[in-house]
Amino acid sequence: LAQRILGYIPKDQIHGKKVIDIGAGEGRDSVFLAKHGFDVLAMDVAPAGLAKAKKLASEMNTTIRTVEGDVNHFILPHSVDIIYSIGTLQYIHPRNRMQQFNHFKENTLPDGLNVLFAFIEHPDIEIAPDWGKNEYLYQRNELQNYYVDWETLFTEEMIFDCNSSGIPHRHAARILITRKPS
């Protein structure tokens, strides 16, 4: 998903664009974006993951900044050009979603992007056997509904196989890439 961002921003306009990777984990996507010239802030709830992200950035001869935070209540420290999140949005409790997505939108600069991946409900897919009690699926069109006032650049619903925790299962997910009006 991080590679798709490169298709929406001309190469000569990347340098200095601010990205926040919400739920950066061990930093693979954060480092990828930094290597391409973005100014990246990696946010995650796990300090150990952020330490690995900084180490990976160093090994890849680039830099990222990190901040610890819970996606349910995280306040962006500054406006950004891109909000990026893959594999984390399911931790936003349904009662917090409207508030958090409004916050993300308000803190995205004009013509900025929100590049998002969310696990969704699907009638043909059972909840994953390793799904946590603090994870919440989105309804099939819920993510798009938060962005009806933005330009949708790309959206796709997908079903894919997974073997996390050694238990074969399937997930349904939504990718949404939107642009804030200028």
C-alpha positions as a Markdown table, in Angstrom:
| # | Residue | x | y | z |
|---|---|---|---|---|
| 1 | Leu | 0.0 | 0.0 | 0.0 |
| 2 | Ala | 2.9 | 2.4 | 0.7 |
| 3 | Gln | 4.0 | 2.0 | -2.9 |
| 4 | Arg | 0.7 | 3.3 | -4.1 |
| 5 | Ile | 1.4 | 6.7 | -2.5 |
| 6 | Leu | 4.2 | 7.2 | -5.1 |
| 7 | Gly | 1.6 | 7.1 | -7.9 |
| 8 | Tyr | -0.3 | 10.1 | -6.4 |
| 9 | Ile | 2.6 | 12.5 | -5.7 |
| 10 | Pro | 5.0 | 13.5 | -8.4 |
| 11 | Lys | 8.6 | 12.5 | -7.5 |
| 12 | Asp | 9.8 | 16.1 | -7.6 |
| 13 | Gln | 7.1 | 17.1 | -5.0 |
| 14 | Ile | 7.8 | 14.4 | -2.4 |
| 15 | His | 10.8 | 15.9 | -0.5 |
| 16 | Gly | 9.6 | 17.3 | 2.8 |
| 17 | Lys | 6.0 | 16.1 | 2.5 |
| 18 | Lys | 5.0 | 15.1 | 6.0 |
| 19 | Val | 3.6 | 11.6 | 6.6 |
| 20 | Ile | 2.3 | 10.0 | 9.7 |
| 21 | Asp | 2.2 | 6.2 | 9.7 |
| 22 | Ile | -0.5 | 5.3 | 12.3 |
| 23 | Gly | 0.3 | 1.9 | 13.7 |
| 24 | Ala | 3.8 | 1.7 | 12.2 |
| 25 | Gly | 4.7 | -1.5 | 14.0 |
| 26 | Glu | 8.3 | -2.3 | 13.2 |
| 27 | Gly | 8.5 | 0.4 | 10.6 |
| 28 | Arg | 8.7 | -1.3 | 7.3 |
| 29 | Asp | 6.4 | 1.1 | 5.5 |
| 30 | Ser | 7.7 | 4.2 | 7.4 |
| 31 | Val | 11.2 | 3.4 | 6.3 |
| 32 | Phe | 10.1 | 2.8 | 2.7 |
| 33 | Leu | 8.5 | 6.2 | 2.6 |
| 34 | Ala | 11.5 | 7.9 | 4.3 |
| 35 | Lys | 13.8 | 6.3 | 1.7 |
| 36 | His | 11.7 | 8.0 | -1.0 |
| 37 | Gly | 12.1 | 11.4 | 0.6 |
| 38 | Phe | 9.1 | 11.8 | 2.8 |
| 39 | Asp | 9.4 | 13.3 | 6.3 |
| 40 | Val | 8.0 | 10.4 | 8.3 |
| 41 | Leu | 6.6 | 10.2 | 11.9 |
| 42 | Ala | 5.9 | 6.6 | 12.9 |
| 43 | Met | 3.3 | 6.2 | 15.6 |
| 44 | Asp | 2.6 | 3.0 | 17.4 |
| 45 | Val | 1.4 | 1.8 | 20.8 |
| 46 | Ala | 4.4 | -0.5 | 21.2 |
| 47 | Pro | 7.7 | 1.1 | 22.2 |
| 48 | Ala | 9.6 | -2.1 | 21.2 |
| 49 | Gly | 8.2 | -1.9 | 17.7 |
| 50 | Leu | 9.2 | 1.8 | 17.4 |
| 51 | Ala | 12.7 | 0.9 | 18.6 |
| 52 | Lys | 12.9 | -1.7 | 15.8 |
| 53 | Ala | 11.6 | 0.9 | 13.3 |
| 54 | Lys | 14.4 | 3.4 | 14.3 |
| 55 | Lys | 16.9 | 0.6 | 14.0 |
| 56 | Leu | 15.6 | -0.4 | 10.5 |
| 57 | Ala | 15.7 | 3.2 | 9.4 |
| 58 | Ser | 19.4 | 3.5 | 10.5 |
| 59 | Glu | 20.3 | 0.2 | 8.8 |
| 60 | Met | 18.6 | 1.5 | 5.6 |
| 61 | Asn | 20.5 | 4.8 | 5.9 |
| 62 | Thr | 17.5 | 7.0 | 6.4 |
| 63 | Thr | 15.7 | 8.6 | 9.4 |
| 64 | Ile | 12.2 | 8.6 | 10.8 |
| 65 | Arg | 10.8 | 10.1 | 13.9 |
| 66 | Thr | 8.7 | 8.1 | 16.3 |
| 67 | Val | 5.9 | 8.7 | 18.8 |
| 68 | Glu | 4.1 | 6.3 | 21.1 |
| 69 | Gly | 0.3 | 6.5 | 21.0 |
| 70 | Asp | -3.0 | 4.7 | 21.1 |
| 71 | Val | -5.0 | 5.1 | 17.9 |
| 72 | Asn | -8.2 | 5.5 | 19.9 |
| 73 | His | -7.1 | 8.8 | 21.4 |
| 74 | Phe | -4.0 | 9.9 | 19.5 |
| 75 | Ile | -3.7 | 13.6 | 18.7 |
| 76 | Leu | -1.6 | 14.5 | 15.8 |
| 77 | Pro | 1.3 | 16.8 | 16.9 |
| 78 | His | 1.0 | 18.8 | 13.6 |
| 79 | Ser | -0.8 | 18.8 | 10.3 |
| 80 | Val | 0.5 | 16.4 | 7.7 |
| 81 | Asp | 0.3 | 15.8 | 3.9 |
| 82 | Ile | -0.4 | 12.1 | 4.3 |
| 83 | Ile | -2.1 | 10.0 | 6.9 |
| 84 | Tyr | -1.2 | 6.3 | 6.3 |
| 85 | Ser | -2.5 | 3.4 | 8.2 |
| 86 | Ile | -2.5 | -0.4 | 7.5 |
| 87 | Gly | -3.5 | -3.0 | 10.0 |
| 88 | Thr | -4.3 | -0.6 | 12.9 |
| 89 | Leu | -7.7 | 1.0 | 12.3 |
| 90 | Gln | -9.5 | -2.1 | 13.7 |
| 91 | Tyr | -8.3 | -0.9 | 17.2 |
| 92 | Ile | -10.4 | 2.3 | 17.0 |
| 93 | His | -13.4 | 1.5 | 19.1 |
| 94 | Pro | -16.6 | 2.1 | 17.1 |
| 95 | Arg | -17.7 | 4.9 | 19.5 |
| 96 | Asn | -14.3 | 6.7 | 18.8 |
| 97 | Arg | -14.3 | 6.4 | 15.1 |
| 98 | Met | -16.2 | 9.6 | 14.1 |
| 99 | Gln | -14.1 | 11.7 | 16.4 |
| 100 | Gln | -10.8 | 10.1 | 15.2 |
| 101 | Phe | -11.5 | 10.3 | 11.5 |
| 102 | Asn | -12.7 | 13.9 | 11.9 |
| 103 | His | -9.4 | 14.6 | 13.7 |
| 104 | Phe | -7.4 | 12.9 | 10.9 |
| 105 | Lys | -9.2 | 14.9 | 8.2 |
| 106 | Glu | -8.9 | 18.2 | 10.0 |
| 107 | Asn | -5.1 | 17.7 | 10.4 |
| 108 | Thr | -4.5 | 16.7 | 6.8 |
| 109 | Leu | -3.3 | 19.6 | 4.7 |
| 110 | Pro | -5.3 | 20.7 | 1.6 |
| 111 | Asp | -4.7 | 18.3 | -1.3 |
| 112 | Gly | -3.3 | 15.8 | 1.2 |
| 113 | Leu | -4.0 | 12.1 | 1.2 |
| 114 | Asn | -5.5 | 9.6 | 3.7 |
| 115 | Val | -4.3 | 6.1 | 2.7 |
| 116 | Leu | -6.1 | 3.6 | 4.8 |
| 117 | Phe | -6.6 | -0.2 | 5.2 |
| 118 | Ala | -9.3 | -1.6 | 7.4 |
| 119 | Phe | -10.7 | -5.0 | 8.2 |
| 120 | Ile | -14.4 | -5.2 | 7.4 |
| 121 | Glu | -17.4 | -7.4 | 8.0 |
| 122 | His | -18.3 | -9.7 | 5.1 |
| 123 | Pro | -21.1 | -12.3 | 5.0 |
| 124 | Asp | -18.7 | -15.0 | 3.6 |
| 125 | Ile | -15.9 | -14.4 | 6.1 |
| 126 | Glu | -15.9 | -15.6 | 9.7 |
| 127 | Ile | -14.1 | -13.6 | 12.4 |
| 128 | Ala | -10.4 | -14.7 | 12.4 |
| 129 | Pro | -9.6 | -17.2 | 15.2 |
| 130 | Asp | -6.8 | -14.9 | 16.5 |
| 131 | Trp | -9.0 | -11.8 | 16.5 |
| 132 | Gly | -8.5 | -9.9 | 19.8 |
| 133 | Lys | -11.2 | -8.6 | 22.1 |
| 134 | Asn | -10.1 | -5.0 | 21.5 |
| 135 | Glu | -10.4 | -5.3 | 17.7 |
| 136 | Tyr | -13.5 | -4.2 | 15.8 |
| 137 | Leu | -14.5 | -4.9 | 12.2 |
| 138 | Tyr | -15.8 | -2.0 | 10.1 |
| 139 | Gln | -19.1 | -2.4 | 8.2 |
| 140 | Arg | -18.5 | -2.9 | 4.5 |
| 141 | Asn | -19.0 | 0.8 | 3.4 |
| 142 | Glu | -18.2 | 2.5 | 6.8 |
| 143 | Leu | -14.7 | 3.7 | 6.0 |
| 144 | Gln | -15.8 | 5.4 | 2.7 |
| 145 | Asn | -18.7 | 7.1 | 4.6 |
| 146 | Tyr | -16.2 | 9.0 | 6.8 |
| 147 | Tyr | -14.8 | 10.5 | 3.6 |
| 148 | Val | -17.8 | 11.4 | 1.5 |
| 149 | Asp | -16.7 | 15.0 | 1.4 |
| 150 | Trp | -13.2 | 14.1 | 0.0 |
| 151 | Glu | -12.2 | 12.9 | -3.5 |
| 152 | Thr | -11.9 | 9.1 | -3.6 |
| 153 | Leu | -8.8 | 8.2 | -5.6 |
| 154 | Phe | -9.0 | 4.5 | -5.1 |
| 155 | Thr | -11.1 | 2.0 | -3.1 |
| 156 | Glu | -11.1 | -1.8 | -3.2 |
| 157 | Glu | -12.7 | -4.5 | -1.1 |
| 158 | Met | -10.7 | -7.7 | -0.9 |
| 159 | Ile | -10.7 | -11.1 | 0.7 |
| 160 | Phe | -7.4 | -12.7 | 1.4 |
| 161 | Asp | -5.9 | -15.8 | 3.0 |
| 162 | Cys | -3.9 | -15.5 | 6.2 |
| 163 | Asn | -2.0 | -17.9 | 8.4 |
| 164 | Ser | -1.2 | -15.7 | 11.4 |
| 165 | Ser | -0.8 | -17.7 | 14.6 |
| 166 | Gly | -0.4 | -20.8 | 12.5 |
| 167 | Ile | -4.2 | -21.0 | 12.0 |
| 168 | Pro | -5.3 | -20.7 | 8.3 |
| 169 | His | -8.2 | -18.3 | 7.9 |
| 170 | Arg | -9.4 | -15.5 | 5.7 |
| 171 | His | -10.0 | -11.7 | 6.1 |
| 172 | Ala | -12.1 | -9.2 | 4.3 |
| 173 | Ala | -10.6 | -5.7 | 4.1 |
| 174 | Arg | -11.1 | -2.3 | 2.5 |
| 175 | Ile | -8.4 | -0.1 | 1.0 |
| 176 | Leu | -9.3 | 3.6 | 0.7 |
| 177 | Ile | -7.2 | 6.4 | -0.7 |
| 178 | Thr | -8.7 | 9.8 | -0.6 |
| 179 | Arg | -7.6 | 13.4 | -1.3 |
| 180 | Lys | -8.6 | 16.4 | 0.8 |
| 181 | Pro | -10.1 | 19.2 | -1.2 |
| 182 | Ser | -7.9 | 22.3 | -1.7 |
